[in-house]
Amino acid sequence: MHGVERPVLVGPAGVVVLVPRPRGSRSIGLADPSPWPDRRHRMSAPQMLAELTTQLIESRCGVRVVCTPVLVVVDDEPVQIDRPDHVDVVHERVLLRWLSHLPAELDQPTIDRIAAHAGEPLLRPAA
């Protein structure tokens, strides 16, 4: 999707942003000592990416969705499912099976509308 720079899947299960899990990365802590009331300070990078993707889709298509971030493990390290930010971690070998078990959230007209606008730039040049 233009503007996201990560693979975005759109289908009956909703909108999923795939975030590759770097080799050797560990779960992160979300403790935020900041005094700012903005909840983005308490979000992990995958959560922030999903929220920004949600905003892009809503601004381009006028469709209200909630994008789901998924960390995709691409090497042979063990998969650590339990993250403090509750982002799912899925190995690339089982990603399609995992996606097929998600409940349906979007109908075909909504999927088509999002897909039609996915490649559009966020800002259009003035005519």
C-alpha positions as CSV (number, residue, x, y, z in Angstrom):
1,M,0.0,0.0,0.0
2,H,1.4,3.4,-1.0
3,G,2.4,5.3,2.1
4,V,2.7,2.3,4.4
5,E,5.8,0.6,2.9
6,R,4.8,-2.7,4.4
7,P,2.6,-5.5,2.9
8,V,-1.0,-4.9,3.6
9,L,-3.5,-7.7,3.0
10,V,-7.2,-6.9,2.4
11,G,-9.7,-9.7,2.5
12,P,-12.7,-11.0,4.4
13,A,-10.7,-11.2,7.6
14,G,-10.2,-7.4,7.4
15,V,-7.0,-5.4,6.8
16,V,-3.7,-6.9,8.1
17,V,-0.4,-5.1,8.1
18,L,2.5,-7.6,7.9
19,V,5.6,-6.5,9.8
20,P,8.7,-8.7,9.3
21,R,10.2,-9.7,12.6
22,P,14.0,-8.9,12.5
23,R,16.3,-11.8,13.3
24,G,17.0,-11.9,17.0
25,S,14.5,-9.3,18.0
26,R,12.8,-9.6,21.4
27,S,9.5,-8.6,22.8
28,I,9.3,-5.0,23.9
29,G,8.1,-3.4,27.0
30,L,5.4,-0.7,26.8
31,A,6.0,1.1,30.0
32,D,5.8,4.8,29.2
33,P,7.1,7.3,31.8
34,S,6.0,10.2,29.6
35,P,3.6,12.7,31.1
36,W,1.8,13.1,27.7
37,P,-1.8,11.9,27.6
38,D,-1.4,10.8,24.0
39,R,-1.9,7.0,23.8
40,R,0.5,6.7,20.9
41,H,3.3,6.9,23.4
42,R,2.2,3.6,24.8
43,M,2.0,1.9,21.4
44,S,4.6,-0.5,19.9
45,A,5.9,0.2,16.4
46,P,3.6,-2.5,14.9
47,Q,0.5,-1.0,16.6
48,M,1.5,2.5,15.4
49,L,1.9,1.2,11.9
50,A,-1.5,-0.4,12.0
51,E,-3.1,2.8,13.3
52,L,-1.5,4.9,10.6
53,T,-2.6,2.4,8.0
54,T,-6.2,2.7,9.4
55,Q,-6.0,6.4,9.0
56,L,-4.7,6.2,5.4
57,I,-7.5,3.8,4.4
58,E,-10.2,5.9,6.0
59,S,-8.9,9.1,4.3
60,R,-8.6,7.5,0.9
61,C,-11.7,5.4,0.8
62,G,-14.0,6.7,3.4
63,V,-14.2,3.2,4.9
64,R,-14.0,2.7,8.6
65,V,-11.7,-0.3,9.4
66,V,-9.4,-1.4,12.1
67,C,-6.1,-2.6,10.7
68,T,-4.4,-5.5,12.6
69,P,-0.6,-5.7,12.9
70,V,1.0,-9.1,12.6
71,L,4.7,-9.8,13.1
72,V,5.9,-12.3,10.6
73,V,8.9,-14.5,11.6
74,V,10.9,-15.3,8.5
75,D,13.7,-17.4,9.9
76,D,13.9,-20.6,12.0
77,E,14.0,-19.0,15.4
78,P,11.3,-20.1,17.8
79,V,8.1,-18.0,17.7
80,Q,7.4,-16.1,20.8
81,I,3.6,-15.5,20.8
82,D,3.3,-13.7,24.1
83,R,4.1,-10.0,23.6
84,P,3.1,-7.2,26.0
85,D,1.5,-5.3,23.2
86,H,-0.7,-8.3,22.2
87,V,0.4,-8.2,18.6
88,D,0.2,-11.7,17.0
89,V,3.5,-13.3,16.0
90,V,3.2,-15.8,13.2
91,H,5.8,-17.8,11.3
92,E,5.8,-17.3,7.6
93,R,5.2,-21.1,7.0
94,V,1.8,-20.9,8.8
95,L,0.7,-17.4,7.8
96,L,-1.9,-18.5,5.2
97,R,-3.4,-21.1,7.5
98,W,-3.5,-18.5,10.4
99,L,-5.2,-15.9,8.1
100,S,-7.8,-18.5,6.9
101,H,-8.9,-19.0,10.5
102,L,-9.7,-15.3,11.2
103,P,-13.3,-14.4,11.4
104,A,-14.9,-12.5,8.5
105,E,-15.1,-8.8,9.0
106,L,-15.4,-7.2,5.6
107,D,-17.9,-7.8,2.7
108,Q,-16.8,-8.0,-0.9
109,P,-17.8,-4.4,-1.9
110,T,-15.8,-3.0,1.0
111,I,-12.8,-5.2,0.1
112,D,-13.1,-4.0,-3.6
113,R,-13.3,-0.3,-2.5
114,I,-10.2,-0.5,-0.3
115,A,-8.2,-2.4,-2.9
116,A,-9.2,0.1,-5.6
117,H,-7.8,3.0,-3.5
118,A,-4.8,1.2,-1.9
119,G,-2.2,2.3,-4.5
120,E,-3.3,6.0,-4.6
121,P,-0.9,8.5,-3.2
122,L,-2.0,10.2,0.0
123,L,-1.7,13.7,-1.5
124,R,-2.7,14.4,-5.0
125,P,-0.9,17.2,-7.0
126,A,-3.0,20.3,-7.6
127,A,-4.4,20.5,-11.1
